[in-house]
Amino acid sequence: MKAYDEIWGVAEDNYGIITSAKAEELGVSRQNLVAMERRGDLTRLCQGVYQVKHHVIGPNDTYAVGVAMVGETAYLRGASVVAMLNLAPTNPGLIYVGSERRVRRRLPSGFRVKDRTTCETTEYEGCEGIRCQRLADALKTARDEGAMDADRIADAAANANEKGLLTDEESSQFQG
């Protein structure tokens, strides 16, 4: 089996993303990844993170890419959790990611990373493979950091309550 086929098999279940560490586990060398990138089979997203060329872009790809670029302990946080769950309009040009470790990588513009922070995380239905800050905590973070207006946070909390993502008690703390 060709190296690209090995990578494709894993990447198709992960928003088309493959890391050099995961490729190495599959027996594909970094030199081979670079060669695939030069041929156009892979797109380099940042150091050690690639996307396969045959991947069909979906609505959550940007969030998955952000988490993958930051590293193994990364998670989506704040307003980006609200946006991914389609609860309220947010600034689409900014993706908020947290990490339990120090992040030294250079990321493309539009990604805001807060490193050395830990919080309770989860994965939401329809967004499998993307670790996220719990929604109630994400709304608090978005409010505290000024990433969303109070009215939008209240709307997002009400929408989340209707969808069963927040309890009545959790939702009420963001109203008024």
Backbone as CSV, one residue per row, in Angstrom:
resi,resn,N_x,N_y,N_z,CA_x,CA_y,CA_z,C_x,C_y,C_z
1,MET,0.847,-1.185,0.000,0.000,0.000,0.000,0.890,1.245,0.000
2,LYS,0.533,2.237,-0.818,1.300,3.467,-0.895,1.161,4.265,0.402
3,ALA,2.188,5.070,0.673,2.188,5.877,1.894,0.994,6.817,1.946
4,TYR,0.637,7.407,0.795,-0.506,8.329,0.776,-1.797,7.607,1.157
5,ASP,-1.956,6.377,0.700,-3.147,5.605,1.047,-3.214,5.330,2.543
6,GLU,-2.050,5.061,3.149,-1.982,4.854,4.609,-2.446,6.116,5.333
7,ILE,-1.913,7.243,4.885,-2.247,8.521,5.522,-3.720,8.854,5.306
8,TRP,-4.202,8.659,4.089,-5.598,8.956,3.774,-6.551,8.179,4.674
9,GLY,-6.228,6.932,4.931,-7.084,6.101,5.768,-7.292,6.670,7.157
10,VAL,-6.270,7.291,7.703,-6.374,7.908,9.032,-6.957,9.313,8.932
11,ALA,-6.504,10.073,7.954,-6.909,11.472,7.833,-8.388,11.636,7.517
12,GLU,-8.967,10.702,6.770,-10.374,10.866,6.402,-11.292,10.870,7.616
13,ASP,-10.862,10.267,8.714,-11.657,10.272,9.944,-11.313,11.447,10.852
14,ASN,-10.392,12.307,10.399,-9.931,13.414,11.228,-9.908,14.715,10.423
15,TYR,-11.000,15.016,9.725,-11.131,16.252,8.969,-10.021,16.423,7.928
16,GLY,-9.487,15.308,7.440,-8.439,15.344,6.426,-7.067,15.692,6.972
17,ILE,-6.941,15.729,8.302,-5.705,16.178,8.943,-4.848,14.985,9.351
18,ILE,-3.554,15.128,9.113,-2.577,14.134,9.582,-1.397,14.900,10.173
19,THR,-0.925,14.459,11.314,0.266,15.072,11.907,1.477,14.227,11.543
20,SER,2.631,14.836,11.595,3.843,14.075,11.283,4.057,12.961,12.309
21,ALA,3.657,13.190,13.550,3.791,12.153,14.582,2.898,10.954,14.261
22,LYS,1.668,11.210,13.837,0.756,10.125,13.481,1.246,9.395,12.233
23,ALA,1.768,10.135,11.277,2.312,9.523,10.062,3.488,8.614,10.403
24,GLU,4.310,9.060,11.339,5.457,8.252,11.759,4.995,6.945,12.395
25,GLU,3.902,7.004,13.174,3.333,5.775,13.753,2.894,4.797,12.664
26,LEU,2.470,5.350,11.521,2.034,4.526,10.395,3.207,4.039,9.540
27,GLY,4.415,4.490,9.897,5.598,4.080,9.146,5.936,4.998,7.987
28,VAL,5.359,6.186,7.968,5.634,7.154,6.907,6.602,8.191,7.469
29,SER,7.754,8.331,6.833,8.796,9.239,7.331,8.443,10.701,7.051
30,ARG,9.104,11.590,7.766,8.909,13.027,7.544,9.370,13.424,6.143
31,GLN,10.427,12.777,5.665,10.911,13.052,4.308,9.843,12.694,3.276
32,ASN,9.144,11.597,3.527,8.069,11.187,2.627,6.912,12.194,2.672
33,LEU,6.619,12.727,3.853,5.577,13.755,3.972,5.945,14.988,3.163
34,VAL,7.203,15.406,3.268,7.684,16.575,2.524,7.576,16.312,1.022
35,ALA,7.939,15.109,0.597,7.835,14.755,-0.824,6.372,14.797,-1.285
36,MET,5.455,14.310,-0.444,4.028,14.350,-0.795,3.523,15.788,-0.872
37,GLU,4.055,16.633,0.008,3.671,18.046,-0.032,4.157,18.683,-1.339
38,ARG,5.384,18.407,-1.716,5.930,18.961,-2.964,5.143,18.502,-4.188
39,ARG,4.658,17.263,-4.157,3.854,16.730,-5.269,2.434,17.291,-5.265
40,GLY,2.034,17.896,-4.166,0.686,18.435,-4.066,-0.322,17.489,-3.443
41,ASP,0.149,16.359,-2.923,-0.758,15.403,-2.285,-1.191,15.882,-0.902
42,LEU,-0.342,16.680,-0.245,-0.624,17.212,1.090,-0.462,18.723,1.081
43,THR,-1.208,19.379,1.934,-1.045,20.810,2.159,-0.509,20.985,3.568
44,ARG,0.592,21.691,3.704,1.175,21.937,5.031,0.401,23.077,5.681
45,LEU,-0.182,22.799,6.845,-0.946,23.801,7.575,-0.062,24.579,8.537
46,CYS,0.834,23.896,9.176,1.859,24.490,10.033,2.862,23.381,10.329
47,GLN,3.843,23.665,11.136,4.886,22.687,11.434,4.276,21.383,11.946
48,GLY,4.493,20.309,11.196,4.056,18.985,11.615,2.581,18.666,11.412
49,VAL,1.825,19.549,10.758,0.396,19.334,10.542,0.079,19.522,9.054
50,TYR,-0.552,18.493,8.466,-0.857,18.493,7.037,-2.315,18.129,6.812
51,GLN,-2.828,18.487,5.626,-4.166,18.077,5.231,-4.068,17.414,3.857
52,VAL,-4.773,16.299,3.694,-4.734,15.568,2.430,-5.496,16.351,1.361
53,LYS,-5.049,16.215,0.098,-5.622,17.036,-0.972,-7.040,16.622,-1.348
54,HIS,-7.404,15.386,-1.158,-8.720,14.914,-1.574,-9.801,15.131,-0.523
55,HIS,-9.521,15.881,0.496,-10.498,16.110,1.561,-11.529,17.151,1.121
56,VAL,-12.792,16.844,1.341,-13.878,17.785,1.055,-14.085,18.624,2.317
57,ILE,-13.945,19.916,2.171,-14.019,20.836,3.302,-15.431,20.840,3.889
58,GLY,-15.509,20.739,5.213,-16.776,20.765,5.929,-16.853,21.970,6.852
59,PRO,-17.990,22.174,7.499,-18.184,23.369,8.336,-17.300,23.419,9.580
60,ASN,-16.818,22.281,10.064,-16.015,22.286,11.292,-14.522,22.143,11.035
61,ASP,-14.109,22.147,9.794,-12.704,21.938,9.462,-11.782,22.985,10.081
62,THR,-12.178,24.239,10.046,-11.329,25.304,10.591,-11.071,25.080,12.079
63,TYR,-12.091,24.633,12.787,-11.936,24.386,14.216,-11.020,23.185,14.457
64,ALA,-11.193,22.140,13.669,-10.345,20.947,13.792,-8.898,21.288,13.472
65,VAL,-8.688,22.106,12.456,-7.334,22.527,12.079,-6.697,23.318,13.220
66,GLY,-7.453,24.238,13.811,-6.920,25.039,14.917,-6.461,24.183,16.077
67,VAL,-7.279,23.218,16.436,-6.931,22.325,17.541,-5.720,21.464,17.167
68,ALA,-5.687,20.962,15.936,-4.564,20.118,15.497,-3.261,20.903,15.458
69,MET,-3.314,22.159,15.030,-2.093,22.954,14.937,-1.495,23.266,16.304
70,VAL,-2.338,23.386,17.310,-1.837,23.732,18.646,-1.220,22.516,19.337
71,GLY,-1.766,21.325,19.120,-1.134,20.132,19.677,-2.078,19.198,20.397
72,GLU,-1.497,18.162,20.980,-2.265,17.080,21.597,-3.172,17.521,22.740
73,THR,-2.760,18.505,23.501,-3.558,18.924,24.658,-4.470,20.107,24.330
74,ALA,-4.645,20.410,23.052,-5.428,21.573,22.635,-6.919,21.299,22.696
75,TYR,-7.670,22.377,22.833,-9.133,22.313,22.848,-9.679,23.643,22.362
76,LEU,-10.854,23.608,21.777,-11.542,24.802,21.333,-12.122,25.493,22.551
77,ARG,-12.114,26.809,22.566,-12.577,27.514,23.753,-13.387,28.758,23.395
78,GLY,-14.078,29.270,24.389,-14.788,30.542,24.280,-15.750,30.646,23.110
79,ALA,-15.668,31.772,22.416,-16.594,32.078,21.325,-16.538,31.050,20.201
80,SER,-15.414,30.374,20.036,-15.307,29.381,18.966,-16.180,28.161,19.229
81,VAL,-16.379,27.810,20.480,-17.294,26.711,20.815,-18.716,27.118,20.446
82,VAL,-19.077,28.338,20.771,-20.410,28.868,20.449,-20.613,28.860,18.927
83,ALA,-19.601,29.296,18.187,-19.701,29.349,16.725,-19.818,27.957,16.127
84,MET,-18.985,27.021,16.590,-19.008,25.673,16.038,-20.362,25.006,16.246
85,LEU,-20.994,25.284,17.370,-22.298,24.693,17.674,-23.462,25.482,17.070
86,ASN,-23.138,26.532,16.309,-24.154,27.368,15.641,-25.177,27.930,16.613
87,LEU,-24.701,28.488,17.703,-25.609,29.021,18.716,-25.812,30.524,18.588
88,ALA,-24.839,31.235,18.039,-24.940,32.683,17.864,-23.844,33.127,16.902
89,PRO,-24.058,34.254,16.218,-23.010,34.773,15.332,-21.788,35.224,16.146
90,THR,-20.618,34.924,15.623,-19.362,35.365,16.246,-18.448,35.875,15.148
91,ASN,-17.299,36.366,15.515,-16.316,36.831,14.536,-15.701,35.616,13.847
92,PRO,-16.004,35.385,12.562,-15.492,34.189,11.887,-13.998,34.243,11.622
93,GLY,-13.397,35.404,11.769,-11.967,35.549,11.509,-11.083,35.167,12.678
94,LEU,-11.680,34.819,13.818,-10.897,34.461,15.000,-11.299,33.083,15.513
95,ILE,-10.311,32.243,15.732,-10.524,30.923,16.311,-9.781,30.902,17.641
96,TYR,-10.508,30.606,18.718,-9.931,30.586,20.060,-9.613,29.153,20.462
97,VAL,-8.350,28.916,20.786,-7.886,27.585,21.164,-7.125,27.691,22.477
98,GLY,-7.323,26.713,23.333,-6.573,26.631,24.584,-5.680,25.414,24.555
99,SER,-4.677,25.413,25.421,-3.770,24.276,25.513,-3.283,24.134,26.943
100,GLU,-3.140,22.892,27.346,-2.639,22.630,28.686,-1.125,22.818,28.764
101,ARG,-0.472,22.824,27.620,0.982,22.993,27.565,1.334,24.340,26.957
102,ARG,2.589,24.677,27.076,3.091,25.895,26.446,3.108,25.697,24.932
103,VAL,2.675,26.706,24.207,2.620,26.637,22.749,3.677,27.585,22.190
104,ARG,4.609,27.022,21.436,5.673,27.826,20.841,5.537,27.940,19.330
105,ARG,4.634,27.173,18.766,4.453,27.181,17.314,3.951,28.526,16.836
106,ARG,4.356,28.854,15.626,3.782,30.013,14.955,2.541,29.554,14.222
107,LEU,1.449,30.220,14.497,0.186,29.877,13.856,-0.202,30.976,12.880
108,PRO,-0.971,30.629,11.862,-1.455,31.661,10.936,-2.282,32.704,11.675
109,SER,-2.430,33.863,11.071,-3.239,34.905,11.707,-4.675,34.411,11.841
110,GLY,-5.343,34.893,12.850,-6.729,34.498,13.082,-6.888,33.447,14.161
111,PHE,-5.788,32.896,14.643,-5.858,31.907,15.711,-5.343,32.548,16.989
112,ARG,-6.174,32.527,18.030,-5.815,33.068,19.339,-5.626,31.900,20.292
113,VAL,-4.412,31.769,20.823,-4.099,30.639,21.697,-3.836,31.138,23.103
114,LYS,-4.454,30.475,24.060,-4.160,30.729,25.460,-3.567,29.434,25.993
115,ASP,-2.274,29.474,26.255,-1.616,28.241,26.685,-1.503,28.161,28.195
116,ARG,-1.144,26.967,28.624,-1.003,26.642,30.045,-2.297,26.842,30.825
117,THR,-3.401,26.495,30.202,-4.694,26.563,30.877,-5.348,25.195,30.801
118,THR,-5.936,24.790,31.886,-6.657,23.522,31.896,-8.109,23.804,32.228
119,CYS,-8.963,23.027,31.663,-10.390,23.149,31.951,-11.041,21.816,31.617
120,GLU,-12.282,21.683,32.016,-13.021,20.481,31.699,-13.415,20.546,30.225
121,THR,-13.110,19.480,29.480,-13.413,19.460,28.054,-14.369,18.328,27.712
122,THR,-14.945,18.428,26.537,-15.869,17.415,26.041,-15.826,17.432,24.521
123,GLU,-16.526,16.507,23.902,-16.732,16.518,22.456,-18.237,16.515,22.231
124,TYR,-18.705,17.407,21.370,-20.132,17.512,21.110,-20.531,16.696,19.890
125,GLU,-21.767,16.223,19.901,-22.294,15.430,18.797,-22.214,16.233,17.500
126,GLY,-21.725,15.583,16.476,-21.552,16.241,15.184,-20.210,16.921,15.040
127,CYS,-19.451,16.968,16.121,-18.133,17.612,16.114,-17.099,16.657,16.692
128,GLU,-17.263,15.367,16.411,-16.387,14.351,16.973,-14.938,14.615,16.586
129,GLY,-14.057,14.389,17.531,-12.643,14.577,17.289,-12.152,15.975,17.621
130,ILE,-13.054,16.878,17.976,-12.649,18.241,18.335,-12.939,18.442,19.818
131,ARG,-11.872,18.432,20.615,-12.044,18.684,22.050,-12.486,20.126,22.245
132,CYS,-13.456,20.321,23.135,-14.010,21.650,23.391,-14.127,21.909,24.881
133,GLN,-14.026,23.162,25.222,-14.363,23.602,26.564,-15.860,23.352,26.746
134,ARG,-16.275,22.955,27.939,-17.704,22.773,28.194,-18.431,24.070,27.842
135,LEU,-19.641,23.955,27.306,-20.359,25.111,26.779,-20.589,26.203,27.819
136,ALA,-21.008,25.846,29.013,-21.237,26.867,30.047,-19.945,27.631,30.338
137,ASP,-18.836,26.916,30.407,-17.535,27.561,30.635,-17.119,28.397,29.426
138,ALA,-17.422,27.923,28.234,-17.085,28.657,27.014,-17.838,29.986,26.954
139,LEU,-19.101,29.964,27.350,-19.876,31.207,27.375,-19.300,32.187,28.400
140,LYS,-18.902,31.688,29.558,-18.274,32.550,30.571,-16.965,33.127,30.040
141,THR,-16.176,32.294,29.389,-14.900,32.746,28.832,-15.124,33.825,27.783
142,ALA,-16.069,33.609,26.880,-16.368,34.585,25.836,-16.822,35.911,26.444
143,ARG,-17.617,35.837,27.512,-18.086,37.041,28.194,-16.929,37.755,28.885
144,ASP,-16.132,36.997,29.638,-15.033,37.585,30.407,-13.950,38.199,29.516
145,GLU,-13.726,37.602,28.358,-12.685,38.106,27.451,-13.215,39.155,26.478
146,GLY,-14.515,39.410,26.503,-15.102,40.405,25.618,-15.195,39.951,24.167
147,ALA,-15.167,38.662,23.950,-15.236,38.135,22.585,-16.650,38.177,22.015
148,MET,-17.641,38.270,22.892,-19.045,38.335,22.458,-19.788,39.337,23.332
149,ASP,-20.772,40.020,22.727,-21.630,40.937,23.477,-22.549,40.149,24.394
150,ALA,-23.001,40.789,25.455,-23.885,40.146,26.432,-25.180,39.663,25.790
151,ASP,-25.715,40.432,24.830,-26.961,40.018,24.154,-26.756,38.737,23.361
152,ARG,-25.640,38.630,22.680,-25.358,37.417,21.893,-25.121,36.221,22.805
153,ILE,-24.477,36.462,23.927,-24.253,35.372,24.879,-25.595,34.882,25.420
154,ALA,-26.494,35.813,25.735,-27.823,35.429,26.226,-28.588,34.637,25.156
155,ASP,-28.510,35.091,23.909,-29.161,34.362,22.811,-28.562,32.970,22.641
156,ALA,-27.231,32.887,22.706,-26.549,31.596,22.562,-26.962,30.640,23.680
157,ALA,-27.059,31.158,24.905,-27.461,30.323,26.039,-28.899,29.831,25.867
158,ALA,-29.770,30.703,25.396,-31.167,30.305,25.177,-31.253,29.243,24.074
159,ASN,-30.508,29.437,22.995,-30.491,28.445,21.910,-29.931,27.113,22.391
160,ALA,-28.876,27.177,23.202,-28.266,25.954,23.736,-29.239,25.223,24.649
161,ASN,-30.024,25.976,25.418,-31.023,25.371,26.293,-32.093,24.667,25.470
162,GLU,-32.531,25.299,24.385,-33.535,24.685,23.504,-33.016,23.397,22.870
163,LYS,-31.708,23.368,22.555,-31.105,22.189,21.922,-30.684,21.127,22.936
164,GLY,-30.847,21.440,24.216,-30.493,20.483,25.264,-29.015,20.461,25.607
165,LEU,-28.291,21.508,25.220,-26.862,21.579,25.512,-26.561,22.239,26.858
166,LEU,-27.518,22.997,27.363,-27.413,23.630,28.683,-28.685,23.345,29.468
167,THR,-28.540,23.239,30.778,-29.712,23.086,31.635,-30.369,24.455,31.816
168,ASP,-31.583,24.466,32.361,-32.275,25.728,32.630,-31.448,26.593,33.578
169,GLU,-30.867,25.960,34.584,-30.065,26.690,35.567,-28.835,27.309,34.918
170,GLU,-28.137,26.529,34.085,-26.941,27.044,33.408,-27.304,28.182,32.468
171,SER,-28.392,28.027,31.746,-28.824,29.048,30.802,-29.224,30.346,31.508
172,SER,-29.863,30.228,32.655,-30.370,31.412,33.358,-29.260,32.339,33.828
173,GLN,-28.079,31.816,34.065,-26.988,32.686,34.527,-26.478,33.634,33.452
174,PHE,-26.881,33.429,32.193,-26.447,34.293,31.097,-27.559,35.217,30.629
175,GLN,-28.746,35.129,31.216,-29.870,35.961,30.814,-29.879,37.231,31.640
176,GLY,-30.091,38.362,30.954,-30.223,39.656,31.607,-29.065,40.030,32.355
